[in-house]
């Protein structure tokens, strides 16, 4: 299925990968037992940490990154009983994490705006610090997961938005190189 | 002992060291759970020590919501500006290294220490 909107340089991961893991599961299974998000992130990270030098430190960073995109997919899934798809791909030297989830039309529109804004700014650190300041009085904040991994790890990310009948969906792709997660 | 814990993490205050220790994996969903941790830290801050230490070197994971909570706590300490703050992290845990550096940008009075 072709995306309606593509933001960023999306890699065709399946075609170029030498190894992959795919997990499909209901967001409700994660909402009901939230620590399962961390379990999944830890599994994905430990499975592929062997690809990197200093794999203990790499495993921690990979889990951090994967946990953030899984948590986002679960939180923003419009129907917690429609599966999300988590795909992990090993390329020659790099990894790609992809997580796909359903969104409401409104959420998709808002998210596109957020991503387009992030793609347009040159100083992600300033954006991150400004977002922290702006969130000081709010109990519930959104968008910080994405900003955190972009700011802290300087990752390449891409987003495919798909139009479906009663809802939209988004596939978030993160490319991780050994340099991104070297301590 | 003043502490908060569940199956995945433990946070406790060592009065003899004026230090709060974090251990385990802290990846909560509910913002209100993080509010109670922030309040725990603020209550300890209210004891009025000269320097409060927060040691996260044995905290393997903290999600972005948790990092946000730490930022809010630092912001509150900065507003009061009565107590010095030392934060201890681990050099080879990248999210710790980055987050602590960001906290120092929020309040330049923070002292950072990285252990191996």
Interface residues (C-beta under 8 A of the other chain):
Chain A: X31 X34 X35 X37 X38 X54 X56 X57 X60 X61 X63 X64 X67 X68 X71 X75 X128 X129 X132 X135 X136 X139 X140 X141 X144 X145 X147 X148 X149 X151 X152 X153 X181 X183
Chain B: X7 X8 X25 X27 X28 X29 X31 X32 X35 X60 X61 X63 X64 X65 X67 X68 X71 X72 X75 X91 X92 X93 X94 X95 X97 X98 X99 X102 X105 X106
